[in-house]
Amino acid sequence: MVTSKSDHDPNAPSGEPRPGPGAGPRPPRRSTTIAGLPVGYFLAASAIVAAAAATERLPDLLITGFAVTMLVGGLLTWVGGLVPVVRDFGLATILCLFAPAVLGFTGVVPEPLTALITDFVDGVGFLDFFVVAVISGSILGMPRTVLLKAGPRFVLPLVACISATLVVTGAIGQAVGFGFREAVFYVAGPTMGGGLGLGAIPMSEMYASEFGGGSGDYMPTLMSAVLLANALCILIAGFYNGLGKRRQLFVGFDGRGQLLRFKENERLPIPRATTEGTFTAFAQGLLIACVLFTAGSALSGLLPVVHAYAWTIVLAAVIKIFGLLPQHLEEASSSWSDFVASVWLPGLLVGVSFAYVDIGEVLAAVKDPRLALLILSAVLLSALTAGAVGWLVRMNFVEASITPGLAMADSGGSGDVAVLSAAERMHLMPFAQLSTRIGGMFTLLVISLLVSVMPAATPP
């Protein structure tokens, strides 16, 4: 990350600051540091790591994973901050997410280094570490009123965006000659399925069982839909963020990070800890996050249909609603969340790029213009439907369009991180994860019911 001289955003309304730590890799306009280091020290550190990688002396360890991803993420974030105007539309996030994947695809980055970073993010579990920290801190640092009011309203745009995307994408597929059922099963289904693990992979096995063939026959199309949809979600999130900084198209369009539309006399600020983070507070926040996820994982083992992330959200919400933790521990959890997101977000995005973004699959998806059109339609339908229905139940359009809308259409946990980073709304992670997990399970249930009554042809 690049250090900032000020967290103040001149575009934020008075008394309502935009999220600071954890909002996304949004570098300052002027900086003499890269990844927190003076430029000379950054170059020296990069040279050391590059030499170790070139001579294959870079061990596959947690430490080296941090070194590589933080240096690359810091550099790309710094570069993204040099371009006027475009930087406000999420350029730093886009570079962190796609530049490493392109380098890996073209062979510029050696395979052993790609494998090291992939193991750091997925095998060692740094993605889980990051997401759980943000989930616990966001919920425990959230005003209790917001949590109680947002939860019941959130269901309506979630169900609406899933339903509209499945039906309308199918209709568009029929109109362009792709087929109604094929558009539902091979485009809308995986796009709204919560990523590869919860959506594309079980769907491929389901289709093989019902339609014939092997799951490998269906995976290329399903993965193409998920990955291209994820890329579109990131771009749209960045566009929303940049547009919202410039104009308010209508009342309740951009909430500047606020999910709900409050009356002026009850408007709540974006949560911030009232005390500075200390080493003790960070240790407390880390332990709380780890215990919550451990409990969530144990409950998921007893009831596997509910993901560990979803259980973690439920547990944190129960603790917050019933006031089971004192305020200083809630603030400690929030401080730890801010620290993790502000320090490690660019590095995580780089790791996600290497581990999950397959440029070859994305390029394969755009070869058939009908497939590309349907994927674009599915993403836009999800975002716009969620935004419109959310606005009707007194949510802000942009925030509802991002979560559940874009969060439903991205690639799951890593996609949620990328989308919220591009939108500079990382504090909405709990709602994004609810979309991914609960919405993904709902989509999988609907698809499982449809395959038995709507046989479809094999994918193109």
Secondary structure, 3 states (H helix, E strand, C coil): CCCCCCCCCCCCCCCCCCCCCCCCCCCCCCCCEECCEEHHHHHHHHHHHHHHHHCCCCCCCHHHHHHHHHHHHHHHHHHHCCCCCHHHHCHHHHHHHHHHHHHHHCCCCCHHHHHHHHHHHHHCCHHHHHHHHHHHHHHHCCCHHHHHHHHHHHHHHHHHHHHHHHHHHHHHHHHCCCCHHHHHHHHHHHHCCCCHHHHHHHHHHHHHHHHCCCHHHCHHHHHHHHHHHHHHHHHHHHHHHHHHHHCCCCCCCCCCCCCECCCHHHCCCCCCCCCCCCHHHHHHHHHHHHHHHHHHHHHHHHCCCCCHHHHHHHHHHHHHHCCCCCHHHHHHHHHHHHHHHHHHHHHHHHHHHHHHCCHHHHHHHCCCHHHHHHHHHHHHHHHHHHHHHHHHCCECHHHHHHHHHHHHHCCCHHHHHHHHHHHCCHHHHHHHHHHHHHHHHHHHHHHHHHHCCCCCCCCC
